[in-house]
Amino acid sequence: MKKLYHIFTMTGVFLFLLSGCHEAALVKSEVEDGFNWNSSNAPTITIGQPSGLTAKSVTLSASLSGVSDPSSIIDLGFMYSTESQFASSTIRTFACEYSETISATIPLNPNSTYYIKAIAATKDGYASSETVTVNTPDVPLVEKLDGSVYGKKNVYDYWEDDAWDIEITLKEVGENTFHLCNFDPYFYDNGFTYEKGVNYAIGIFDPETNTMTVEPIDIGYQDAYIAGYDGSICDIILTFDEEGLTMTFNTLWGVHSPGGWYNLFQPLTLNRL
């Protein structure tokens, strides 16, 4: 294995179906016409206030009246789009079974604005509700971390003897708990991989501070272990930016054993690849 060094002094599309609603095409010509034509016998449909808004979904409800014969219903449901004029290429639709009250939880994308209508069509005419608007928030940072890969090329060790390409993958294994896979580049290059159950650290993410704490852990080779260093062995503290684009080591870090350091790196920032 590698020579050891001694240091003497150093300061991370679902949908719920409610009331018989499911994502499905409505009658194409009616969608393109925008449900603007009404007769005196047309139904009336009123959309309620959206509820349960998250980054990925919202729950909708609507009330239907003026339908004397449920078998006459051609279309009933919701249409939504990121385009306020409901351009046909951007419309998504949910079809519902007949009920005086319909509801559905629809899948959305984060950081987006959606325009939503409830619609009803019978052989007597078509109707649409007023348009409601929802703005989805961003997903929490912790949800962005799972599967993220952070790396940097040509990183010199503390002694500037060797340079390494660092590439660490985050794998969520529990609530706010991650494996940091293939943590040390030297051990990775020598066949110590996460797939073999070695060379990973365990990070606990704090959503209040966007930091992750990594306690010292056995790397899977003799008595070597991953650790931070601030004059003595310590936890490694990682900081993430709001978008999860960077992961910063706030202390010296590497792989240590009673005989010294296999690898030790200065504090540094890795970019998401």
LOTIVEX-897311 format. One line per field, with one value per atom (N, C-alpha, C): residue in one letter; atom name; x, y, z. Coordinates in steps of 0.05 Angstrom, whole numbers, plus 5000, padded with zeros to 4 digits. Atoms other than C-alpha are relative to their C-alpha. Layout:
residuo: A,...;
atomo: CA,...;
x: X,...;
y: Y,...;
z: Z,...;
//
This chain:
residuo: M,M,M,K,K,K,K,K,K,L,L,L,Y,Y,Y,H,H,H,I,I,I,F,F,F,T,T,T,M,M,M,T,T,T,G,G,G,V,V,V,F,F,F,L,L,L,F,F,F,L,L,L,L,L,L,S,S,S,G,G,G,C,C,C,H,H,H,E,E,E,A,A,A,A,A,A,L,L,L,V,V,V,K,K,K,S,S,S,E,E,E,V,V,V,E,E,E,D,D,D,G,G,G,F,F,F,N,N,N,W,W,W,N,N,N,S,S,S,S,S,S,N,N,N,A,A,A,P,P,P,T,T,T,I,I,I,T,T,T,I,I,I,G,G,G,Q,Q,Q,P,P,P,S,S,S,G,G,G,L,L,L,T,T,T,A,A,A,K,K,K,S,S,S,V,V,V,T,T,T,L,L,L,S,S,S,A,A,A,S,S,S,L,L,L,S,S,S,G,G,G,V,V,V,S,S,S,D,D,D,P,P,P,S,S,S,S,S,S,I,I,I,I,I,I,D,D,D,L,L,L,G,G,G,F,F,F,M,M,M,Y,Y,Y,S,S,S,T,T,T,E,E,E,S,S,S,Q,Q,Q,F,F,F,A,A,A,S,S,S,S,S,S,T,T,T,I,I,I,R,R,R,T,T,T,F,F,F,A,A,A,C,C,C,E,E,E,Y,Y,Y,S,S,S,E,E,E,T,T,T,I,I,I,S,S,S,A,A,A,T,T,T,I,I,I,P,P,P,L,L,L,N,N,N,P,P,P,N,N,N,S,S,S,T,T,T,Y,Y,Y,Y,Y,Y,I,I,I,K,K,K,A,A,A,I,I,I,A,A,A,A,A,A,T,T,T,K,K,K,D,D,D,G,G,G,Y,Y,Y,A,A,A,S,S,S,S,S,S,E,E,E,T,T,T,V,V,V,T,T,T,V,V,V,N,N,N,T,T,T,P,P,P,D,D,D,V,V,V,P,P,P,L,L,L,V,V,V,E,E,E,K,K,K,L,L,L,D,D,D,G,G,G,S,S,S,V,V,V,Y,Y,Y,G,G,G,K,K,K,K,K,K,N,N,N,V,V,V,Y,Y,Y,D,D,D,Y,Y,Y,W,W,W,E,E,E,D,D,D,D,D,D,A,A,A,W,W,W,D,D,D,I,I,I,E,E,E,I,I,I,T,T,T,L,L,L,K,K,K,E,E,E,V,V,V,G,G,G,E,E,E,N,N,N,T,T,T,F,F,F,H,H,H,L,L,L,C,C,C,N,N,N,F,F,F,D,D,D,P,P,P,Y,Y,Y,F,F,F,Y,Y,Y,D,D,D,N,N,N,G,G,G,F,F,F,T,T,T,Y,Y,Y,E,E,E,K,K,K,G,G,G,V,V,V,N,N,N,Y,Y,Y,A,A,A,I,I,I,G,G,G,I,I,I,F,F,F,D,D,D,P,P,P,E,E,E,T,T,T,N,N,N,T,T,T,M,M,M,T,T,T,V,V,V,E,E,E,P,P,P,I,I,I,D,D,D,I,I,I,G,G,G,Y,Y,Y,Q,Q,Q,D,D,D,A,A,A,Y,Y,Y,I,I,I,A,A,A,G,G,G,Y,Y,Y,D,D,D,G,G,G,S,S,S,I,I,I,C,C,C,D,D,D,I,I,I,I,I,I,L,L,L,T,T,T,F,F,F,D,D,D,E,E,E,E,E,E,G,G,G,L,L,L,T,T,T,M,M,M,T,T,T,F,F,F,N,N,N,T,T,T,L,L,L,W,W,W,G,G,G,V,V,V,H,H,H,S,S,S,P,P,P,G,G,G,G,G,G,W,W,W,Y,Y,Y,N,N,N,L,L,L,F,F,F,Q,Q,Q,P,P,P,L,L,L,T,T,T,L,L,L,N,N,N,R,R,R,L,L,L;
atomo: N,CA,C,N,CA,C,N,CA,C,N,CA,C,N,CA,C,N,CA,C,N,CA,C,N,CA,C,N,CA,C,N,CA,C,N,CA,C,N,CA,C,N,CA,C,N,CA,C,N,CA,C,N,CA,C,N,CA,C,N,CA,C,N,CA,C,N,CA,C,N,CA,C,N,CA,C,N,CA,C,N,CA,C,N,CA,C,N,CA,C,N,CA,C,N,CA,C,N,CA,C,N,CA,C,N,CA,C,N,CA,C,N,CA,C,N,CA,C,N,CA,C,N,CA,C,N,CA,C,N,CA,C,N,CA,C,N,CA,C,N,CA,C,N,CA,C,N,CA,C,N,CA,C,N,CA,C,N,CA,C,N,CA,C,N,CA,C,N,CA,C,N,CA,C,N,CA,C,N,CA,C,N,CA,C,N,CA,C,N,CA,C,N,CA,C,N,CA,C,N,CA,C,N,CA,C,N,CA,C,N,CA,C,N,CA,C,N,CA,C,N,CA,C,N,CA,C,N,CA,C,N,CA,C,N,CA,C,N,CA,C,N,CA,C,N,CA,C,N,CA,C,N,CA,C,N,CA,C,N,CA,C,N,CA,C,N,CA,C,N,CA,C,N,CA,C,N,CA,C,N,CA,C,N,CA,C,N,CA,C,N,CA,C,N,CA,C,N,CA,C,N,CA,C,N,CA,C,N,CA,C,N,CA,C,N,CA,C,N,CA,C,N,CA,C,N,CA,C,N,CA,C,N,CA,C,N,CA,C,N,CA,C,N,CA,C,N,CA,C,N,CA,C,N,CA,C,N,CA,C,N,CA,C,N,CA,C,N,CA,C,N,CA,C,N,CA,C,N,CA,C,N,CA,C,N,CA,C,N,CA,C,N,CA,C,N,CA,C,N,CA,C,N,CA,C,N,CA,C,N,CA,C,N,CA,C,N,CA,C,N,CA,C,N,CA,C,N,CA,C,N,CA,C,N,CA,C,N,CA,C,N,CA,C,N,CA,C,N,CA,C,N,CA,C,N,CA,C,N,CA,C,N,CA,C,N,CA,C,N,CA,C,N,CA,C,N,CA,C,N,CA,C,N,CA,C,N,CA,C,N,CA,C,N,CA,C,N,CA,C,N,CA,C,N,CA,C,N,CA,C,N,CA,C,N,CA,C,N,CA,C,N,CA,C,N,CA,C,N,CA,C,N,CA,C,N,CA,C,N,CA,C,N,CA,C,N,CA,C,N,CA,C,N,CA,C,N,CA,C,N,CA,C,N,CA,C,N,CA,C,N,CA,C,N,CA,C,N,CA,C,N,CA,C,N,CA,C,N,CA,C,N,CA,C,N,CA,C,N,CA,C,N,CA,C,N,CA,C,N,CA,C,N,CA,C,N,CA,C,N,CA,C,N,CA,C,N,CA,C,N,CA,C,N,CA,C,N,CA,C,N,CA,C,N,CA,C,N,CA,C,N,CA,C,N,CA,C,N,CA,C,N,CA,C,N,CA,C,N,CA,C,N,CA,C,N,CA,C,N,CA,C,N,CA,C,N,CA,C,N,CA,C,N,CA,C,N,CA,C,N,CA,C,N,CA,C,N,CA,C,N,CA,C,N,CA,C,N,CA,C,N,CA,C,N,CA,C,N,CA,C,N,CA,C,N,CA,C,N,CA,C,N,CA,C,N,CA,C,N,CA,C,N,CA,C,N,CA,C,N,CA,C,N,CA,C,N,CA,C,N,CA,C,N,CA,C,N,CA,C,N,CA,C,N,CA,C,N,CA,C,N,CA,C,N,CA,C,N,CA,C,N,CA,C,N,CA,C,N,CA,C,N,CA,C,N,CA,C,N,CA,C,N,CA,C,N,CA,C,N,CA,C,N,CA,C,N,CA,C,N,CA,C,N,CA,C,N,CA,C,N,CA,C,N,CA,C,N,CA,C,N,CA,C,N,CA,C,N,CA,C,N,CA,C,N,CA,C,N,CA,C,N,CA,C,N,CA,C,N,CA,C,N,CA,C,N,CA,C,N,CA,C,N,CA,C,N,CA,C,N,CA,C,N,CA,C,N,CA,C,N,CA,C,N,CA,C,N,CA,C,N,CA,C,N,CA,C,N,CA,C,N,CA,C,N,CA,C,N,CA,C,N,CA,C;
x: 5017,5000,5018,4986,5018,5015,4985,5069,4982,5016,5040,5015,4988,5051,4992,5005,5055,4996,5005,5027,5005,4994,5055,4986,5014,5024,4985,5018,4964,4975,5023,4915,4977,5040,4436,4977,5029,4111,4983,5020,4070,4973,5025,3996,4981,5021,3938,4974,5025,3872,4977,5022,3812,4974,5026,3738,5001,5000,3753,5013,4986,3800,5027,4974,3860,5010,4989,3907,4992,5010,3875,4993,5007,3861,4970,5027,3796,4995,5006,3760,5017,4980,3813,4988,5011,3768,4990,5010,3738,5023,4977,3806,5010,4990,3828,4981,5019,3764,4999,4999,3776,4974,5025,3706,4986,5011,3681,4970,5028,3614,4981,5020,3554,4972,5028,3480,4985,5016,3424,4999,5002,3426,5028,4973,3501,5004,4995,3527,5015,4984,3560,5021,4978,3627,5016,4986,3662,5024,4976,3734,5005,4993,3754,5029,4972,3817,5018,4981,3876,5011,4990,3903,5023,4978,3962,5022,4979,4011,5027,4972,4081,5016,4983,4139,4992,5005,4111,4971,5029,4035,4983,5021,3971,4974,5026,3902,4979,5021,3843,4973,5028,3768,4982,5019,3708,4972,5028,3632,4985,5014,3587,4970,5030,3513,4989,5013,3462,5002,4999,3471,4976,5023,3404,5004,4995,3430,5030,4971,3500,5011,4991,3503,5006,4995,3505,5027,4974,3573,5020,4979,3626,5027,4975,3683,4994,5001,3692,5027,4974,3756,5014,4983,3813,5019,4979,3859,5020,4981,3924,5024,4978,3983,5018,4982,4044,4997,5005,4017,4972,5025,3962,4978,5020,3926,4993,5005,3925,5005,4991,3963,4999,5006,3945,5024,4976,4017,5009,4991,4025,4979,5022,3958,5004,5004,3953,4972,5028,3885,4996,5009,3853,4971,5028,3788,4989,5013,3739,4974,5026,3680,4979,5021,3613,4997,5007,3602,4995,5006,3574,5025,4975,3642,5023,4977,3706,5025,4974,3777,5022,4977,3846,5025,4974,3918,5017,4986,3958,5030,4971,4033,5009,4989,4072,5030,4971,4143,5007,4992,4181,5006,4993,4192,4986,5015,4137,4973,5027,4072,4981,5020,4010,4974,5027,3942,4981,5017,3885,4971,5029,3812,4987,5017,3757,4982,5016,3717,4978,5022,3651,4988,5012,3620,4978,5022,3553,4991,5011,3513,4985,5015,3478,5019,4982,3541,5025,4974,3609,5003,4996,3631,5028,4974,3697,4998,4999,3711,5018,4979,3751,5027,4973,3826,5012,4985,3865,5030,4971,3941,5014,4984,3990,5029,4971,4065,5013,4987,4103,5027,4974,4162,5021,4978,4230,4999,4998,4243,5020,4980,4280,5027,4973,4355,5006,4994,4357,4991,5010,4317,5018,4982,4368,5027,4974,4426,5002,4999,4407,5008,4990,4446,5019,4982,4487,5029,4971,4560,5016,4983,4611,5029,4972,4681,5017,4980,4744,5024,4977,4804,5026,4973,4877,5003,4999,4871,5025,4976,4938,4995,5003,4944,5015,4990,4967,5030,4972,5040,5008,4996,5032,5019,4985,5064,4985,5016,5007,4974,5025,4946,4980,5021,4879,4976,5027,4813,4980,5019,4760,4972,5028,4689,4984,5015,4640,4971,5028,4569,4984,5017,4514,4977,5022,4464,4983,5017,4405,4993,5005,4397,4980,5019,4348,4993,5007,4316,5024,4977,4370,5026,4976,4422,5010,4989,4469,5026,4973,4526,5015,4983,4583,5019,4989,4607,5027,4973,4679,5013,4992,4701,5029,4972,4776,5011,4991,4808,5022,4978,4870,4990,5011,4832,4982,5017,4783,5017,4983,4840,5013,4989,4864,4979,5021,4798,4981,5018,4764,4976,5023,4696,4975,5025,4627,4985,5013,4601,5009,4990,4644,4995,5007,4617,5021,4979,4678,5003,4992,4706,4975,5022,4644,4998,5006,4626,4970,5028,4559,4996,5005,4533,4972,5026,4476,4995,5006,4444,4982,5016,4417,4987,5014,4364,4999,5001,4366,5025,4974,4439,5012,4989,4450,5028,4974,4508,4996,5000,4526,5023,4979,4565,5008,4989,4610,5018,4983,4637,5021,4980,4701,4989,5010,4688,5021,4982,4727,4997,5002,4744,4998,5002,4747,5027,4973,4822,5015,4986,4857,4989,5010,4852,4999,5002,4847,4971,5027,4789,4999,5006,4759,4996,5002,4765,5007,4991,4772,5024,4977,4831,5001,4998,4834,5021,4981,4895,4998,5006,4864,4979,5021,4817,4973,5026,4748,4980,5020,4683,5007,4999,4682,4974,5024,4633,4999,5004,4607,4978,5020,4568,4991,5012,4521,4988,5014,4497,4971,5029,4422,4990,5008,4418,5013,4986,4462,5021,4980,4513,5028,4973,4573,4999,4996,4597,5027,4975,4650,5009,4988,4696,5011,4992,4707,5025,4977,4765,5019,4983,4825,4986,5014,4802,5016,4985,4829,4996,5001,4843,5024,4979,4882,5001,4996,4910,5019,4981,4951,5028,4973,5012,5003,4998,4995,4978,5020,4956,5006,4998,4945,4996,5007,4915,4990,5011,4901,4997,5006,4869,4993,5007,4862,4969,5028,4791,4997,5004,4762,4971,5028,4698,4999,5005,4673,4975,5023,4625,4983,5017,4565,5005,4993,4581,4975;
y: 4976,5000,5025,4974,5073,5007,4991,5105,5016,4985,5136,5025,4975,5207,5006,4992,5234,5031,4971,5302,5006,4994,5332,5026,4975,5402,5010,4990,5426,5012,4988,5473,4992,5003,5259,4986,4991,5223,4982,5015,5204,5014,4986,5218,4983,5013,5201,5003,4999,5185,5003,4994,5215,5002,4998,5210,4991,5012,5167,5017,4983,5217,4986,5010,5196,5016,4985,5227,4986,5011,5217,5022,4980,5253,5006,4992,5292,5001,5000,5298,5022,4982,5330,5026,4975,5379,5019,4982,5405,5014,4987,5417,5023,4979,5456,5024,4978,5496,5016,4986,5514,4999,5002,5495,5027,4973,5564,5001,4999,5545,4989,5008,5540,5004,4997,5529,5005,4995,5545,4976,5024,5473,4989,5009,5469,4997,5003,5445,5024,4980,5491,4987,5012,5475,5023,4980,5515,4987,5011,5502,5011,4991,5506,5010,4991,5534,4976,5022,5488,4997,5005,5455,4980,5020,5413,5005,4995,5448,4993,5006,5419,5006,4995,5424,4981,5020,5363,4994,5006,5363,5021,4983,5400,4984,5013,5376,5020,4983,5404,4988,5009,5401,5019,4984,5425,4990,5007,5426,5001,5002,5405,5002,4999,5423,5003,4997,5426,4976,5025,5354,4983,5016,5320,4970,5027,5258,4994,5005,5234,4985,5015,5188,5018,4982,5250,5014,4987,5271,4990,5006,5274,5002,4995,5302,5012,4989,5318,4997,5002,5336,5026,4977,5385,5002,4996,5415,5021,4982,5450,5002,4993,5482,5020,4979,5524,5025,4978,5570,5011,4988,5619,4998,5002,5613,4971,5028,5537,4991,5011,5524,4970,5029,5453,4983,5016,5429,4999,5000,5445,4990,5008,5420,4972,5027,5361,4999,5003,5333,4977,5021,5292,4996,5007,5256,4988,5009,5243,4986,5012,5197,5020,4981,5232,5000,4994,5262,5030,4972,5328,5015,4988,5340,4982,5016,5317,5011,4991,5320,4982,5016,5297,5014,4989,5306,4996,5001,5323,5004,4997,5317,5026,4975,5382,4999,4997,5404,5022,4979,5446,5026,4973,5521,5006,4996,5527,5014,4988,5567,4984,5016,5528,5015,4989,5551,4977,5024,5505,5007,4997,5499,4973,5024,5449,5002,5000,5429,4979,5019,5394,5003,4999,5376,4978,5020,5342,5005,4996,5335,5026,4974,5400,5024,4977,5443,4995,5002,5456,5022,4979,5494,4997,5001,5512,5020,4982,5544,5023,4979,5606,4986,5011,5595,5007,4995,5587,4996,5001,5596,4989,5009,5558,5003,4998,5569,4980,5021,5508,5010,4993,5518,4981,5017,5488,4975,5023,5418,5006,4996,5416,4991,5007,5413,4970,5028,5344,4981,5017,5316,5002,4996,5343,4984,5012,5307,4971,5028,5235,4995,5005,5210,5021,4979,5274,4990,5007,5265,5026,4976,5317,4992,5007,5319,5024,4981,5356,4984,5014,5336,5012,4991,5340,5014,4988,5354,4989,5008,5352,4994,5006,5321,5022,4979,5361,5005,4997,5348,5007,4993,5364,4979,5021,5297,4986,5015,5265,5016,4987,5291,4978,5020,5255,5013,4992,5259,4991,5007,5261,5000,5003,5237,4985,5012,5224,5001,5002,5200,4998,5001,5212,4982,5019,5157,5001,4999,5167,4973,5026,5109,5001,4996,5138,5030,4972,5203,5017,4981,5257,4985,5016,5201,4990,5006,5189,4984,5011,5144,5018,4985,5183,4979,5024,5131,5006,4997,5120,5025,4975,5172,5008,4993,5167,4991,5008,5168,4980,5019,5130,4971,5027,5071,4992,5006,5075,4989,5008,5069,4972,5026,5008,4979,5021,4971,5000,4998,4993,5017,4986,5011,4996,5002,5023,4975,5024,4965,4976,5022,4920,5004,4995,4951,5014,4986,4992,5028,4973,5063,5018,4981,5101,5012,4987,5150,5002,4996,5162,5029,4972,5234,5004,4993,5262,5029,4974,5322,5016,4981,5382,5020,4982,5417,5029,4973,5478,5016,4987,5493,4992,5011,5456,4989,5012,5420,4970,5029,5346,4993,5009,5315,4971,5026,5256,4992,5009,5219,4981,5019,5179,4972,5026,5111,4983,5020,5048,5001,4999,5050,4972,5027,4975,4987,5011,4963,5001,5002,4940,5020,4981,4996,5029,4974,5054,5010,4989,5102,5028,4973,5164,5019,4981,5226,5028,4972,5301,5005,4993,5336,5030,4972,5402,5004,5001,5389,4974,5028,5323,4989,5013,5273,5012,4987,5303,4991,5005,5298,5017,4984,5322,5015,4984,5379,5010,4992,5389,5021,4980,5450,5000,4999,5453,5027,4976,5514,4994,5003,5525,4982,5016,5492,4972,5026,5433,4997,5001,5452,4996,5003,5451,4986,5014,5409,5008,4989,5442,4985,5011,5407,5024,4977,5455,4994,5008,5417,4984,5020,5377,4973,5026,5307,4979,5021,5240,4973,5027,5169,4996,5001,5157,4972,5024,5098,5006,4995,5091,5006,4995,5093,5026,4974,5159,5003,4994,5186,4986,5010,5148,5023,4977,5210,5022,4977,5280,5023,4978,5338,5025,4974,5411,5004,4993,5440,5009,4993,5447,4997,5001,5454,4982,5017,5400,5010,4992,5417,4975,5022,5374,4996,5008,5337,4994;
z: 5000,5000,5000,5002,4997,5026,4977,5044,5018,4981,5107,5008,4991,5130,5028,4973,5200,5001,4996,5221,5029,4972,5284,5009,4993,5282,4976,5021,5241,5013,4989,5258,4981,5021,5001,4975,5002,4772,5017,4986,4827,4996,4999,4829,5016,4985,4874,4985,5015,4843,5020,4982,4878,4984,5013,4860,4971,5027,4799,4979,5019,4765,4992,5008,4724,4976,5022,4674,4974,5025,4606,4981,5020,4542,5001,5004,4537,4970,5029,4470,4986,5011,4426,4989,5012,4388,5021,4979,4452,5014,4988,4483,4983,5018,4422,4999,5001,4422,5027,4974,4495,5016,4985,4517,5002,4999,4500,4991,5010,4468,5021,4980,4514,4989,5006,4504,5027,4976,4553,5018,4984,4576,5008,4994,4585,5030,4971,4653,5011,4987,4703,5017,4984,4735,5013,4984,4789,5013,4988,4810,5028,4973,4883,5002,4995,4913,5001,4999,4901,5029,4973,4964,4999,4998,4987,4980,5020,4940,5010,4995,4939,4975,5023,4891,4977,5020,4854,4995,5004,4860,5013,4987,4879,4998,4999,4897,4990,5012,4856,5007,4996,4867,4983,5015,4828,5005,4996,4835,4973,5025,4777,5005,4998,4767,4972,5026,4711,4982,5016,4688,5008,4994,4684,4993,5009,4650,5000,4999,4672,4976,5024,4611,4977,5022,4567,5002,4997,4594,4980,5019,4541,5013,4985,4583,5027,4973,4656,5013,4988,4691,5002,4997,4694,4977,5019,4643,5011,4989,4661,4981,5019,4625,5013,4992,4636,4983,5019,4582,5006,4990,4603,4980,5021,4536,4994,5004,4541,4971,5026,4477,5000,4999,4457,5005,4997,4456,5030,4972,4531,5019,4982,4558,5010,4988,4605,5011,4992,4624,5018,4983,4678,4996,5004,4664,5025,4975,4721,4993,5002,4729,5011,4992,4740,5030,4972,4809,5001,4997,4832,5011,4991,4865,4990,5010,4831,5012,4990,4857,4990,5009,4837,5009,4994,4857,4975,5026,4794,5004,4998,4783,4987,5010,4772,5001,4999,4762,5020,4981,4814,4985,5010,4804,4974,5024,4753,5007,4998,4742,4983,5014,4722,5000,5003,4697,4998,4997,4714,4997,5002,4694,5005,5000,4710,4975,5025,4648,5002,5003,4633,4973,5027,4567,4999,5005,4552,4971,5027,4488,4997,5001,4508,5000,5000,4513,5016,4987,4541,5021,4980,4603,5011,4986,4636,5023,4977,4703,4995,5002,4715,5003,4998,4712,5027,4976,4776,4994,5004,4780,5025,4978,4823,4992,5004,4831,5018,4984,4853,5011,4988,4901,4989,5007,4891,5019,4982,4919,5022,4979,4985,4991,5008,4979,5004,4994,5011,4978,5022,4952,4976,5023,4903,5004,4994,4937,4991,5007,4924,4971,5027,4864,4989,5010,4858,5002,5001,4839,5002,4997,4863,4995,5007,4837,4993,5009,4819,4991,5011,4778,5009,4995,4793,5027,4973,4868,5014,4986,4904,5029,4972,4972,5017,4982,5033,4996,5003,5019,4971,5028,4944,4986,5012,4927,4977,5020,4888,4995,5008,4850,4993,5003,4847,4987,5009,4811,5020,4980,4864,4988,5010,4848,5021,4978,4905,4993,5005,4895,5026,4977,4946,4995,5002,4957,5026,4976,5004,5010,4988,5052,5023,4978,5103,5001,4998,5124,5008,4996,5118,5004,4997,5116,4973,5026,5058,5003,5004,5037,4981,5018,5006,4988,5012,4957,4987,5012,4934,5010,4987,4983,4996,5003,4978,4973,5028,4908,4999,5000,4927,5004,4995,4956,4976,5023,4897,4977,5022,4847,5006,4992,4886,5004,5000,4879,5023,4977,4943,4992,5012,4914,5017,4986,4942,4993,5008,4902,5015,4983,4945,5029,4972,5009,5016,4986,5025,4989,5010,5016,4998,4998,5037,5028,4975,5091,5004,4994,5125,5008,4995,5124,5010,4989,5166,4992,5011,5131,5019,4984,5170,4982,5019,5128,5010,4989,5174,4992,5006,5158,4974,5025,5092,5004,4995,5124,5004,4996,5129,5018,4982,5186,4994,5006,5171,5023,4978,5232,4989,5008,5227,4997,5007,5196,4987,5012,5177,4970,5029,5103,4987,5010,5097,4995,5003,5099,5026,4975,5162,5020,4980,5213,4989,5012,5164,5001,4997,5172,4988,5010,5140,5023,4978,5184,4991,5003,5188,5018,4983,5220,5004,4993,5257,5022,4979,5300,5015,4990,5322,4982,5016,5290,5007,4996,5281,4979,5021,5243,4975,5024,5171,4997,5003,5161,4970,5028,5090,4999,5004,5067,4970,5027,5006,4995,5007,4969,4996,5001,4962,4977,5023,4894,4999,5000,4912,4978,5022,4859,5010,4989,4906,5027,4974,4965,5010,4989,5009,5025,4976,5058,5016,4983,5116,5017,4984,5148,4982,5012,5127,5002,5000,5110,4985,5013,5088,5013,4988,5109,5018,4979,5173,5012,4984,5211,5023,4978,5275,4990,5011,5230,4986,5014,5197,4980,5020,5138,4974,5027,5074,4980,5017,5043,5018,4986,5069,4980,5019,5031,5016,4989,5045,4997,5005,5053,4971,5028,4983,4993,5010,4943,4975,5023,4895,4986,5015,4839,4992,5009,4820,4971,5028,4756,4984;
//
